[in-house]
Amino acid sequence: MLHTISLRDFVIVDQLELDFASGFTVLTGETGAGKSILLDALSLVLGERADSSQIREGASRAEISALFRIDSEQIQYFNQWLEEQGFPIEDGGESLLLKRTIDSNGRSRAFINGSVATVTQLREAGDQLVDIHGQHAHQLLLKSGAQRELLDRHAGLLPLASEVAQTFKTLSDSRRRLEQAENAGQDIERERERLEWQLEELIALSPVEGEWLNIQSEHTKLANGAKIIGGCQEVIESLSEADSSVEVILSRACGSISALAEHDPVLRNISEALDSAQIQLDEAIHGLNRYLQKIELDPARLELVEERMQALHGAARKHRTEVDELPKLLVETQERLDALTASQNIEALRDKLKTEEAAYQKIAKQLSQKRSKAAAELGKLVTDAMQNLSMAGGQLEIALTPLNEGGSNGLEQIEFLVAGHAGSTPRSLAKVASGGELARISLAISVITSKASFTPTLIFDEVDAGIGGAVAETVGKLLHQLGQSHQILCVTHLPQVAAQGNHHLKVSKSQSADKTVSQVQTLGRSERVEEVARMLGGATITDTTRRHARELLGQS
């Protein structure tokens, strides 16, 4: 579970270190106080995209770190994962430290247990630690794809669904190849002859990856050999062989300054710098002499290089490609010719297609059977939850409608159907549910599917928007119940939900030295009464609202 989160110079947070406990923790505060800042920071340390605008104004870098305590069920997984990824194991695997920094230039760095990590590695670790339900999650329910993924995720069918998708892709590729082979006819034969001719020429040319760049460099050197030799000799002359060469002048200067340094120690640094320059000059002169000993004019090699360049140029023009793309064209031509030759064996393609169709049907039917069972179970659980969310008599039905032909997502279309009250026929969620009903159904699904989740920390970011009254109290009780098996963090504006928390954090905002600063306070019993009363009555807190707050909190 999440044990501690630390922030420095993040958005409007100067410095903050906050400890979390197990059970159900609520975060409240006035609008704009910065409740979502904590969740944004946590999302960053779990691998979300970073932005330099998230650095507090006037600061050069933001830092976020999160310390997790790993429960016994996950220790083996994380120890193996850390070892595979090359990260140190802390406290025998009982703790995991994730860290993220953002510089003002937009550069972001990630760390796991103090070692540099990639954002992908942060995200991979975070997926096993935290599950965040966003405040707009209910809108995703209107999309068929999201409904299908939610059902598969709840039932643990995502690996099987992925296997079905891969099998269907293989099947589709075979169908396309067979169709091309059956329709092509004489066109295939003409194309095969063209590819054979092109391949023969390219094999004879034998272009090599990187050859063009190397041959250009060699040609430049050979073509300018005389110029290079003459220039190097001229430089050596001016550096060491002339009467007034640089070497002579520098040697005199070194001797003069060395003698003067005997009288003034301040000149010793200058003398040492000149000595260093003399050493570097000697190395440069020796280097030029060694270069001249190796280089030679080679007209015959130059002629061969030019012939090779002309051959490569001519082939590139003929085949309408760039010179450095010729090696790639050779490989592609061979592959296309092989595929074309194989595709002409239509009977073999048909037999292969039958085998792949049978394989797809087998695995897709397995997925359909498991989905059917999971849909009935999830529909019943959500229907039961709806009775306590001001939707008495309502029901959720998950329909699996067979498709004429299977697809990458299986043999059926999945759609959530809802009946808002007893006696009504379940219809599409998008057509029937109001905004408030949709929010309640979404919350019920989130809570129910989370019960089966192995993720220890679940975060609900204002998912209770659009509800209130007795329904809000029921929602609070559902989250409180979920907190008995998971660590629950919930950002809420509802006093009925806040009153159900085992722990209460209040986020506030203040002005300090011409800057806005956000703070988080852990509330005690009396402070919780004041905060819940504020949530009930707004800016003006009366004895009546305090009494109502105490009733919600179960205090006398």
C-alpha positions as CSV (number, residue, x, y, z in Angstrom):
1,M,0.0,0.0,0.0
2,L,1.0,3.7,-0.3
3,H,2.9,4.6,2.8
4,T,4.3,8.1,2.2
5,I,4.2,10.7,-0.6
6,S,6.7,13.6,-0.7
7,L,6.4,16.7,-2.9
8,R,8.8,19.6,-3.4
9,D,8.0,22.6,-5.6
10,F,5.1,20.9,-7.4
11,V,2.4,23.2,-8.8
12,I,1.4,25.3,-5.7
13,V,3.0,22.9,-3.1
14,D,6.2,24.2,-1.6
15,Q,7.1,21.2,0.4
16,L,4.9,18.4,1.7
17,E,5.4,14.9,3.2
18,L,2.3,13.0,3.9
19,D,1.8,9.5,5.5
20,F,-1.1,7.3,4.6
21,A,-2.7,4.5,6.6
22,S,-4.7,1.4,5.6
23,G,-8.5,1.5,5.3
24,F,-10.6,4.3,3.8
25,T,-9.0,7.8,3.6
26,V,-11.0,10.8,2.4
27,L,-9.5,14.0,1.0
28,T,-11.7,17.1,1.2
29,G,-11.3,20.8,0.8
30,E,-12.8,23.8,-1.0
31,T,-12.8,23.9,-4.8
32,G,-9.4,24.9,-6.1
33,A,-7.6,24.1,-2.9
34,G,-5.5,21.5,-4.6
35,K,-7.0,18.1,-3.8
36,S,-6.3,16.8,-7.3
37,I,-2.7,18.0,-7.0
38,L,-1.9,15.0,-4.8
39,L,-3.4,12.7,-7.3
40,D,-1.6,14.4,-10.2
41,A,1.7,14.0,-8.3
42,L,1.0,10.4,-7.6
43,S,0.1,9.8,-11.3
44,L,3.4,11.3,-12.3
45,V,5.4,9.1,-10.0
46,L,3.5,6.2,-11.5
47,G,4.6,7.0,-15.0
48,E,2.2,9.6,-16.4
49,R,3.6,12.3,-18.8
50,A,5.5,15.2,-17.2
51,D,5.2,18.9,-18.0
52,S,7.5,21.7,-16.9
53,S,4.3,23.8,-16.2
54,Q,3.9,21.5,-13.1
55,I,6.9,23.1,-11.5
56,R,6.0,25.6,-8.8
57,E,6.5,29.2,-10.0
58,G,10.0,30.5,-9.1
59,A,11.5,27.0,-8.6
60,S,13.8,25.2,-11.0
61,R,12.8,21.6,-10.4
62,A,9.9,19.6,-9.0
63,E,10.4,16.4,-7.1
64,I,7.8,13.7,-6.2
65,S,8.5,10.5,-4.4
66,A,6.2,7.7,-3.2
67,L,7.1,5.0,-0.7
68,F,5.1,1.8,-0.9
69,R,4.9,-1.0,1.6
70,I,4.6,-4.3,-0.2
71,D,2.3,-6.9,1.2
72,S,3.2,-10.6,1.5
73,E,1.3,-11.6,-1.6
74,Q,3.3,-9.2,-3.8
75,I,6.8,-9.5,-2.4
76,Q,7.8,-12.5,-4.5
77,Y,6.5,-10.8,-7.7
78,F,8.3,-7.5,-7.0
79,N,11.6,-9.1,-5.9
80,Q,11.7,-11.1,-9.1
81,W,10.7,-8.0,-11.2
82,L,13.3,-5.8,-9.5
83,E,16.0,-8.5,-10.0
84,E,15.1,-8.8,-13.7
85,Q,15.2,-5.1,-14.2
86,G,18.5,-4.6,-12.3
87,F,17.1,-2.6,-9.4
88,P,18.2,-3.0,-5.7
89,I,15.8,-4.7,-3.3
90,E,15.2,-2.7,-0.2
91,D,14.1,-4.1,3.3
92,G,13.9,-7.6,1.9
93,G,11.4,-6.5,-0.7
94,E,9.0,-5.0,1.9
95,S,9.3,-1.5,0.6
96,L,9.5,0.1,-2.9
97,L,10.5,3.8,-3.5
98,L,9.4,5.5,-6.7
99,K,10.7,9.0,-7.6
100,R,10.2,11.5,-10.4
101,T,11.9,14.8,-11.0
102,I,11.0,17.5,-13.6
103,D,13.5,20.2,-14.6
104,S,12.5,23.7,-15.9
105,N,13.7,22.7,-19.4
106,G,11.1,20.0,-19.5
107,R,13.5,17.1,-18.8
108,S,12.1,14.4,-16.6
109,R,14.0,11.7,-14.7
110,A,12.7,8.5,-13.0
111,F,14.1,6.4,-10.2
112,I,13.2,3.1,-8.5
113,N,14.8,2.3,-5.1
114,G,17.4,5.1,-5.9
115,S,18.5,3.8,-9.3
116,V,17.7,5.5,-12.6
117,A,14.7,4.0,-14.3
118,T,12.6,4.6,-17.4
119,V,9.1,6.0,-17.3
120,T,7.9,2.6,-18.7
121,Q,9.4,0.8,-15.8
122,L,7.7,3.3,-13.4
123,R,4.4,2.6,-15.1
124,E,4.9,-1.2,-15.0
125,A,5.5,-1.1,-11.3
126,G,2.7,1.4,-10.7
127,D,0.1,-0.8,-12.5
128,Q,0.7,-3.4,-9.8
129,L,0.4,-0.9,-6.9
130,V,-2.3,1.6,-7.6
131,D,-5.6,1.7,-9.6
132,I,-7.0,5.2,-10.2
133,H,-10.7,5.7,-11.0
134,G,-11.0,9.2,-12.5
135,Q,-14.0,11.5,-12.1
136,H,-15.0,11.1,-15.7
137,A,-14.8,7.3,-15.6
138,H,-18.6,7.0,-16.1
139,Q,-18.3,8.6,-19.5
140,L,-16.2,5.7,-20.7
141,L,-19.2,3.4,-20.0
142,L,-20.9,4.8,-23.0
143,K,-18.3,3.3,-25.3
144,S,-18.7,-0.3,-26.4
145,G,-15.0,-0.9,-26.3
146,A,-14.7,0.3,-22.7
147,Q,-17.6,-2.0,-21.7
148,R,-16.0,-5.0,-23.3
149,E,-12.6,-4.3,-21.7
150,L,-14.2,-3.7,-18.3
151,L,-15.9,-7.1,-18.4
152,D,-12.8,-8.9,-19.6
153,R,-10.7,-7.2,-17.0
154,H,-13.1,-8.0,-14.2
155,A,-13.2,-11.7,-15.3
156,G,-9.4,-11.9,-15.8
157,L,-9.9,-12.5,-19.5
158,L,-7.6,-9.9,-20.9
159,P,-4.8,-12.4,-21.8
160,L,-7.3,-14.7,-23.5
161,A,-8.8,-11.8,-25.4
162,S,-5.3,-10.7,-26.5
163,E,-4.7,-14.3,-27.8
164,V,-8.0,-14.2,-29.7
165,A,-7.0,-10.8,-31.3
166,Q,-3.6,-12.2,-32.4
167,T,-5.2,-15.4,-33.8
168,F,-7.6,-13.3,-35.8
169,K,-4.8,-11.2,-37.2
170,T,-3.0,-14.3,-38.4
171,L,-6.3,-15.5,-40.0
172,S,-6.9,-12.2,-41.7
173,D,-3.4,-12.2,-43.2
174,S,-4.0,-15.7,-44.6
175,R,-7.4,-14.6,-46.1
176,R,-5.8,-11.7,-47.8
177,R,-3.0,-13.7,-49.3
178,L,-5.4,-16.3,-50.6
179,E,-7.6,-13.6,-52.1
180,Q,-4.7,-12.0,-53.8
181,A,-3.5,-15.4,-55.2
182,E,-7.0,-16.2,-56.6
183,N,-7.6,-12.8,-58.2
184,A,-4.1,-12.1,-59.6
185,G,-3.9,-14.7,-62.4
186,Q,-1.5,-13.6,-65.1
187,D,-0.6,-10.4,-63.3
188,I,1.2,-12.6,-60.7
189,E,3.3,-14.2,-63.4
190,R,4.3,-10.9,-64.9
191,E,5.1,-9.5,-61.5
192,R,7.2,-12.6,-60.6
193,E,9.2,-12.2,-63.8
194,R,9.8,-8.6,-63.1
195,L,11.0,-9.3,-59.6
196,E,13.3,-12.1,-60.8
197,W,14.9,-9.7,-63.3
198,Q,15.3,-7.0,-60.7
199,L,16.7,-9.4,-58.1
200,E,19.2,-10.8,-60.6
201,E,20.6,-7.2,-61.2
202,L,20.7,-6.3,-57.5
203,I,22.5,-9.6,-56.6
204,A,25.1,-8.9,-59.3
205,L,25.6,-5.4,-57.9
206,S,25.7,-6.6,-54.3
207,P,25.0,-3.3,-52.5
208,V,26.1,-3.3,-48.8
209,E,24.5,-1.5,-45.9
210,G,26.5,1.7,-45.2
211,E,28.6,1.3,-48.4
212,W,27.5,4.5,-50.0
213,L,28.5,6.7,-47.1
214,N,31.9,4.9,-46.9
215,I,32.6,5.1,-50.6
216,Q,31.7,8.8,-50.7
217,S,34.2,9.5,-47.9
218,E,36.9,7.5,-49.6
219,H,36.3,9.2,-53.0
220,T,36.6,12.6,-51.4
221,K,39.9,11.6,-49.8
222,L,41.3,10.1,-53.0
223,A,40.2,12.9,-55.3
224,N,41.7,15.5,-53.0
225,G,44.9,13.5,-52.2
226,A,47.4,16.0,-53.7
227,K,45.6,18.9,-52.1
228,I,45.7,17.2,-48.7
229,I,49.4,16.3,-48.9
230,G,50.4,19.8,-50.0
231,G,48.3,21.4,-47.3
232,C,49.8,19.2,-44.6
233,Q,53.3,19.9,-45.8
234,E,52.7,23.6,-45.8
235,V,51.3,23.5,-42.2
236,I,54.4,21.4,-41.0
237,E,56.6,24.0,-42.7
238,S,55.0,26.9,-40.8
239,L,54.9,25.0,-37.5
240,S,58.4,23.6,-37.3
241,E,60.7,23.9,-40.3
242,A,60.7,27.6,-41.2
243,D,63.3,29.9,-39.6
244,S,60.5,31.8,-37.9
245,S,58.3,28.7,-37.2
246,V,55.7,28.6,-34.5
247,E,57.8,26.0,-32.7
248,V,60.8,28.3,-32.6
249,I,58.8,31.3,-31.4
250,L,57.0,29.3,-28.8
251,S,60.3,27.8,-27.5
252,R,61.7,31.3,-27.1
253,A,58.6,32.4,-25.3
254,C,58.7,29.4,-22.9
255,G,62.4,30.2,-22.1
256,S,61.7,33.9,-21.5
257,I,58.7,33.4,-19.2
258,S,60.4,30.5,-17.3
259,A,63.4,32.8,-16.6
260,L,61.1,35.7,-15.5
261,A,59.1,33.3,-13.3
262,E,62.2,32.9,-11.2
263,H,61.7,36.6,-10.1
264,D,57.9,36.6,-9.9
265,P,56.1,33.4,-8.9
266,V,52.8,34.8,-10.3
267,L,54.2,34.0,-13.8
268,R,54.6,30.3,-13.0
269,N,51.0,29.5,-14.1
270,I,51.6,31.2,-17.4
271,S,54.9,29.4,-17.8
272,E,53.1,26.0,-17.2
273,A,50.4,26.9,-19.8
274,L,53.1,27.7,-22.4
275,D,54.9,24.4,-21.6
276,S,51.6,22.6,-22.1
277,A,51.0,24.4,-25.4
278,Q,54.6,23.4,-26.5
279,I,53.8,19.7,-25.8
280,Q,50.5,19.9,-27.7
281,L,52.3,21.6,-30.6
282,D,54.9,18.8,-30.7
283,E,52.1,16.2,-30.7
284,A,50.4,17.9,-33.6
285,I,53.6,18.1,-35.6
286,H,54.4,14.4,-35.0
287,G,50.8,13.5,-35.9
288,L,51.0,15.3,-39.2
289,N,54.3,13.6,-40.1
290,R,52.8,10.2,-39.3
291,Y,49.8,11.0,-41.4
292,L,51.9,12.0,-44.4
293,Q,53.9,8.8,-44.1
294,K,50.7,6.7,-44.6
295,I,48.8,8.7,-47.2
296,E,49.7,8.3,-50.8
297,L,48.2,9.1,-54.2
298,D,46.4,6.1,-55.8
299,P,44.9,6.9,-59.2
300,A,44.0,3.2,-59.8
301,R,42.0,3.0,-56.6
302,L,40.3,6.3,-57.4
303,E,39.2,5.0,-60.8
304,L,37.7,1.8,-59.2
305,V,35.9,3.9,-56.6
306,E,34.4,6.2,-59.3
307,E,33.3,3.2,-61.3
308,R,31.6,1.7,-58.3
309,M,29.8,5.1,-57.6
310,Q,28.6,5.2,-61.2
311,A,27.3,1.7,-61.0
312,L,25.4,2.4,-57.7
313,H,24.0,5.7,-59.1
314,G,22.8,4.0,-62.3
315,A,21.1,1.2,-60.4
316,A,19.4,3.7,-58.1
317,R,18.0,5.7,-61.0
318,K,16.9,2.5,-62.8
319,H,15.0,1.2,-59.8
320,R,13.8,4.7,-58.8
321,T,15.2,4.7,-55.3
322,E,18.0,6.4,-53.3
323,V,21.5,5.0,-53.5
324,D,21.7,4.1,-49.8
325,E,18.3,2.3,-50.1
326,L,19.6,-0.2,-52.6
327,P,20.6,-2.8,-49.9
328,K,17.0,-2.6,-48.4
329,L,15.5,-2.9,-51.9
330,L,17.5,-6.1,-52.5
331,V,16.1,-7.7,-49.3
332,E,12.6,-6.5,-50.1
333,T,12.7,-7.8,-53.6
334,Q,13.8,-11.2,-52.4
335,E,11.0,-11.3,-49.8
336,R,8.3,-10.2,-52.3
337,L,9.5,-12.8,-54.8
338,D,9.4,-15.5,-52.1
339,A,6.0,-14.5,-51.0
340,L,4.7,-14.3,-54.6
341,T,6.1,-17.7,-55.4
342,A,4.5,-19.2,-52.2
343,S,1.2,-17.5,-52.9
344,Q,0.8,-19.3,-56.3
345,N,0.3,-22.5,-54.4
346,I,-3.4,-21.8,-53.9
347,E,-4.3,-25.3,-52.5
348,A,-1.6,-24.9,-49.8
349,L,-3.0,-21.5,-48.9
350,R,-6.5,-22.9,-48.7
351,D,-5.5,-25.7,-46.4
352,K,-3.6,-23.3,-44.2
353,L,-6.6,-21.0,-44.0
354,K,-8.9,-23.9,-42.9
355,T,-6.5,-24.7,-40.1
356,E,-6.3,-21.1,-38.9
357,E,-10.1,-20.7,-39.1
358,A,-10.5,-23.8,-36.9
359,A,-7.9,-22.5,-34.4
360,Y,-9.7,-19.1,-34.3
361,Q,-13.1,-20.6,-33.7
362,K,-11.8,-22.8,-31.0
363,I,-10.2,-20.1,-28.9
364,A,-12.9,-17.5,-29.7
365,K,-15.6,-19.9,-28.4
366,Q,-13.6,-20.4,-25.2
367,L,-13.6,-16.6,-24.7
368,S,-17.4,-16.4,-25.5
369,Q,-18.2,-19.1,-22.9
370,K,-16.2,-17.4,-20.2
371,R,-17.6,-14.0,-21.1
372,S,-21.2,-15.3,-20.9
373,K,-20.7,-16.6,-17.4
374,A,-18.8,-13.4,-16.2
375,A,-21.5,-11.2,-17.8
376,A,-24.3,-12.9,-15.8
377,E,-22.4,-12.7,-12.6
378,L,-21.3,-9.0,-13.0
379,G,-24.9,-8.0,-14.1
380,K,-26.4,-9.5,-11.0
381,L,-23.8,-7.9,-8.7
382,V,-24.4,-4.5,-10.2
383,T,-28.1,-4.9,-10.2
384,D,-28.0,-5.7,-6.4
385,A,-25.9,-2.6,-5.8
386,M,-28.3,-0.4,-7.8
387,Q,-31.1,-1.2,-5.3
388,N,-29.3,0.8,-2.7
389,L,-28.4,3.7,-5.0
390,S,-31.9,5.1,-5.5
391,M,-32.6,2.8,-8.5
392,A,-34.9,0.3,-6.8
393,G,-36.2,-2.3,-9.3
394,G,-33.5,-1.3,-11.8
395,Q,-31.2,-3.8,-13.3
396,L,-28.1,-4.0,-15.4
397,E,-27.9,-6.7,-18.1
398,I,-24.7,-7.4,-20.1
399,A,-25.8,-8.5,-23.6
400,L,-23.5,-10.6,-25.8
401,T,-24.9,-10.3,-29.3
402,P,-23.4,-12.8,-31.8
403,L,-21.7,-11.3,-34.9
404,N,-22.2,-12.6,-38.4
405,E,-18.5,-13.0,-38.6
406,G,-16.0,-13.1,-35.8
407,G,-13.5,-10.2,-35.4
408,S,-10.4,-9.3,-33.4
409,N,-12.5,-8.8,-30.3
410,G,-14.2,-12.2,-30.5
411,L,-17.5,-13.7,-31.7
412,E,-19.8,-11.2,-30.1
413,Q,-20.6,-7.5,-29.4
414,I,-20.8,-6.6,-25.8
415,E,-23.3,-4.0,-24.6
416,F,-24.4,-2.8,-21.2
417,L,-28.2,-2.6,-21.0
418,V,-30.0,-0.9,-18.1
419,A,-33.5,-0.7,-16.8
420,G,-34.0,2.3,-14.6
421,H,-37.0,0.8,-12.7
422,A,-39.0,-2.3,-12.3
423,G,-41.0,-3.5,-15.3
424,S,-39.0,-1.5,-17.9
425,T,-37.1,-3.3,-20.6
426,P,-33.3,-3.0,-20.4
427,R,-32.0,-0.7,-23.2
428,S,-28.7,0.7,-24.2
429,L,-26.9,2.5,-21.4
430,A,-26.3,5.6,-23.6
431,K,-30.0,6.0,-24.4
432,V,-31.6,5.3,-21.0
433,A,-29.4,6.5,-18.2
434,S,-29.4,10.1,-17.1
435,G,-26.2,11.7,-15.9
436,G,-26.9,11.0,-12.3
437,E,-27.9,7.4,-13.0
438,L,-24.8,6.9,-15.1
439,A,-22.6,8.1,-12.3
440,R,-24.2,5.8,-9.8
441,I,-24.0,2.8,-12.1
442,S,-20.4,3.6,-12.9
443,L,-19.6,3.8,-9.2
444,A,-21.3,0.5,-8.4
445,I,-19.3,-1.2,-11.2
446,S,-16.1,0.4,-10.0
447,V,-16.6,-0.8,-6.4
448,I,-17.7,-4.3,-7.4
449,T,-14.9,-4.9,-10.0
450,S,-12.4,-3.5,-7.5
451,K,-13.3,-6.1,-4.9
452,A,-11.8,-8.7,-7.1
453,S,-8.7,-6.6,-7.8
454,F,-5.3,-7.6,-6.6
455,T,-4.1,-4.0,-6.6
456,P,-3.6,-3.0,-3.0
457,T,-4.4,0.8,-3.4
458,L,-7.5,2.1,-5.1
459,I,-8.1,5.8,-5.7
460,F,-11.5,7.3,-6.5
461,D,-11.3,10.9,-7.8
462,E,-14.7,12.5,-7.4
463,V,-16.4,9.5,-8.8
464,D,-19.4,10.4,-6.6
465,A,-20.2,13.5,-8.6
466,G,-23.9,13.8,-9.5
467,I,-25.2,12.0,-6.4
468,G,-26.3,13.1,-2.9
469,G,-28.5,12.5,0.1
470,A,-29.1,8.9,1.2
471,V,-27.4,7.7,-2.0
472,A,-24.2,9.5,-1.0
473,E,-24.3,7.8,2.4
474,T,-24.7,4.4,0.7
475,V,-21.7,5.2,-1.5
476,G,-19.7,6.1,1.5
477,K,-20.6,2.8,3.2
478,L,-19.6,0.9,0.0
479,L,-16.2,2.6,0.0
480,H,-15.8,2.0,3.7
481,Q,-16.6,-1.7,3.2
482,L,-14.1,-1.8,0.3
483,G,-11.5,-0.3,2.6
484,Q,-11.5,-3.5,4.7
485,S,-9.7,-5.4,2.0
486,H,-7.9,-2.5,0.1
487,Q,-6.3,0.8,0.9
488,I,-8.9,3.4,-0.4
489,L,-8.2,7.1,-1.1
490,C,-11.2,9.1,-2.2
491,V,-11.4,12.8,-3.2
492,T,-15.0,13.9,-2.5
493,H,-17.2,16.9,-2.0
494,L,-19.9,15.0,-0.3
495,P,-20.2,15.1,3.6
496,Q,-22.0,11.8,3.6
497,V,-19.0,10.1,1.9
498,A,-16.4,12.0,4.0
499,A,-18.1,10.9,7.2
500,Q,-17.5,7.2,6.4
501,G,-13.7,7.5,6.2
502,N,-11.4,5.9,8.6
503,H,-9.0,8.8,8.1
504,H,-9.7,12.4,6.9
505,L,-7.2,14.7,5.2
506,K,-8.1,18.3,4.5
507,V,-6.5,20.3,1.6
508,S,-6.4,24.0,2.0
509,K,-4.8,27.0,0.1
510,S,-3.3,30.1,1.5
511,Q,-1.4,33.2,0.4
512,S,2.2,33.6,1.7
513,A,4.7,36.2,0.6
514,D,2.8,36.9,-2.7
515,K,2.5,33.2,-3.6
516,T,-0.2,30.6,-3.3
517,V,0.7,27.6,-1.2
518,S,-1.3,24.4,-0.7
519,Q,-1.3,22.4,2.5
520,V,-2.7,19.1,3.8
521,Q,-3.8,18.6,7.3
522,T,-4.7,15.3,9.1
523,L,-8.0,16.0,10.9
524,G,-8.8,14.8,14.4
525,R,-12.3,14.2,15.8
526,S,-13.2,17.8,16.5
527,E,-11.6,19.0,13.3
528,R,-13.6,16.5,11.3
529,V,-16.8,17.9,12.7
530,E,-15.9,21.4,11.5
531,E,-14.9,20.1,8.0
532,V,-18.0,18.0,7.6
533,A,-20.1,20.9,8.8
534,R,-18.5,23.2,6.2
535,M,-19.3,20.6,3.6
536,L,-22.9,20.6,4.8
537,G,-23.5,24.3,5.2
538,G,-20.9,26.2,3.1
539,A,-19.1,29.3,4.4
540,T,-21.4,29.8,7.4
541,I,-21.2,27.1,10.0
542,T,-24.0,27.0,12.5
543,D,-24.7,24.9,15.6
544,T,-27.3,23.0,13.5
545,T,-24.7,22.1,10.8
546,R,-22.3,21.0,13.5
547,R,-24.9,18.8,15.1
548,H,-25.7,17.3,11.8
549,A,-22.0,16.7,11.2
550,R,-21.7,14.9,14.5
551,E,-24.6,12.7,13.6
552,L,-23.0,11.8,10.3
553,L,-19.8,11.0,12.1
554,G,-21.6,9.0,14.7
555,Q,-20.5,11.3,17.5
556,S,-22.8,12.5,20.4
